[in-house]
Amino acid sequence: MTTATAARTAPRAAATGPGPAWAAEMTETPFWHAAAPPEPPSGRAPPAEADVAIVGAGFTGLSAALHLAEAGRRVVVLEAGPPGAGASTRNGGMIGWGHKARLAPLAKRYGEGPARAMLREAQTSLNWTRALLGRLPVDALHRQTGRFLGAGSALHFERLAAWARDEAPALGMEVEVVPAAEQAAHIGSELYRGGLYFPNHGLLHPALFHKGLLEAARNAGAEVIDHAAVTAIAGAPGAWRLATAKGPLTARELVWAGNGYAARGGRAFARFARRLIPVPSFIIATEPVGENRMRSLFPGGHAHVDTRAAHSYYRPCPWGERILWGGRASLLPLPPRVAAARLRDQMLSVYPELGDLRLTHSWTGNVAFSFDGVPHIGQIDGVWHACGYNGSGVAMAPYLGMRLAERLLGPDQGGAVRGSTGFDAARFRAQPLYGGNPWFLRGLEIYYRTRERLEGVARIPRN
Ligand SMILES: Cc1cc2nc3c(=O)[nH]c(=O)nc-3n(C[C@H](O)[C@H](O)[C@H](O)COP(=O)(O)OP(=O)(O)OC[C@H]3O[C@@H](n4cnc5c(N)ncnc54)[C@H](O)[C@@H]3O)c2cc1C
């Protein structure tokens, strides 16, 4: 069966369902898994030793594994579930630069030059990951579609336009300001008050991207051990001892690539839990919509995001027939059906005419926010890491996985340092009164909603 055919066998809406919004067979499995299903449990145990042990088989861990194995290192990747159990096969497949950080607060914290260097990494990561896609053994269905960022209010539009004028050019970011009167070329909705268009962003199929990276890492000689959660670590660089669900392993170097899933290691990686905020993100897929209707909703075929607190992100699926709608249904975990109802409300606030559409999929995954809004790469207590992508890791995670591999490999033959990035100046500190359970998110949710009311953003009606 071809990839496209397999994806099309994903659940379709039944003629009769339990309610107007749901297809009878709505599944909590990501839409992406129809074309690239998780591998069945292998029964393989880790070898006794490795040069480098990598915890986590998502984009970060596999990219690090690929580049280390290509350089001749014996690499073992240990994954708590099947490879890709985390965000890497669950995301929206939007590839671009999505730093949440803005120049002014970042410059206040780190200085103007370092802040600019951090923000410039976004474009570097996009270029680098695009080139990586071209050398993987699986087609990730990547297209440079562009992305439209819709302004939720007139004030938001003013701020976006000022950013595009004053900040973006110096950061090497290509962007066009789209006044409300011209947005019909980008979106079949009148909700927004104009927005920005980023022509070099794109869309891909994240689970096929992950599959390509997994195959490439294995082809280069990396071993990937599934269902082998790392539950304890001891030792130091040069002689790490790891306890996993499938037996022990010793390694000279240890990489943590768990991003939003620090809790999967129990206390073993508490040092990262204390530095990152795990936040769930949610996505729904609709039943097939029909070609003409899709064209009127997505006239440019772009990726879409907006400035509202619910942070909607949505796109056509790679075959153009369904809408995939993601958002921050909540900053805290929610049952998929409850999340789906909230995302459907978001969708109807943009496209009120879609009330008859059934939902076929609803799933979730964790992202990791950092306290300063930028990713972090380096070593803490001897453990290497790259993490904290703040919800935008499709380009950044593979790129920093590669940079991490360069760091581990050390200076090149001429003695030049490898693996440096703009993020080297960022401080990755544990937070007082915080152990990994983000008790403050409920308050933050209320703050965001109050602020957006004051900024003139229309409330999302409940349907
Ligand atoms: C719903 C959703 C939508 C998103 N949409 C986008 C988007 O459109 N564009 C974009 O740029 N980004 C998006 N992101 C973010 C992006 O997916 C992530 O930033 C990226 O996948 C992070 O990759 P990673 O390899 O670091 O982490 P992950 O893919 O989360 O992998 C971490 C892995 O580590 C494993 N692990 C953790 N602890 C242990 C342990 N102790 N032992 C063994 N294994 C362990 C986990 O099981 C997991 O598989 C989205 C994320 C989500 C959840």
The ligand as an ORCA input file, in Angstrom:
! r2SCAN-3c Opt
* xyz 0 1
  C       0.325     18.716     19.378
  C       1.637     19.348     19.005
  C       1.715     20.176     17.891
  C       2.941     20.758     17.525
  N       3.004     21.437     16.349
  C       4.204     21.918     15.924
  C       4.308     22.523     14.654
  O       3.352     22.554     13.864
  N       5.516     23.049     14.304
  C       6.615     22.990     15.125
  O       7.677     23.504     14.771
  N       6.551     22.337     16.322
  C       5.388     21.787     16.731
  N       5.320     21.113     17.906
  C       6.552     20.946     18.711
  C       7.463     19.831     18.179
  O       6.708     18.693     17.884
  C       8.526     19.493     19.244
  O       9.217     20.677     19.601
  C       9.542     18.473     18.770
  O       8.903     17.327     18.252
  C      10.467     18.085     19.925
  O      11.228     16.963     19.550
  P      12.043     16.151     20.651
  O      12.703     15.037     19.976
  O      12.902     17.090     21.418
  O      10.923     15.670     21.689
  P       9.849     14.499     21.549
  O       9.487     14.207     20.150
  O       8.743     14.837     22.488
  O      10.632     13.231     22.044
  C      11.030     13.052     23.378
  C      11.062     11.555     23.606
  O      11.781     11.274     24.805
  C      11.204     10.116     25.363
  N      11.627     10.049     26.761
  C      11.477     11.005     27.717
  N      12.002     10.560     28.886
  C      12.506      9.325     28.664
  C      13.181      8.363     29.486
  N      13.448      8.617     30.768
  N      13.551      7.189     28.924
  C      13.323      6.944     27.604
  N      12.670      7.813     26.793
  C      12.272      8.991     27.308
  C       9.714     10.330     25.168
  O       8.998      9.123     25.270
  C       9.666     10.948     23.781
  O       9.459      9.992     22.774
  C       4.110     20.542     18.326
  C       4.025     19.706     19.440
  C       2.813     19.122     19.784
  C       2.744     18.238     20.988
*
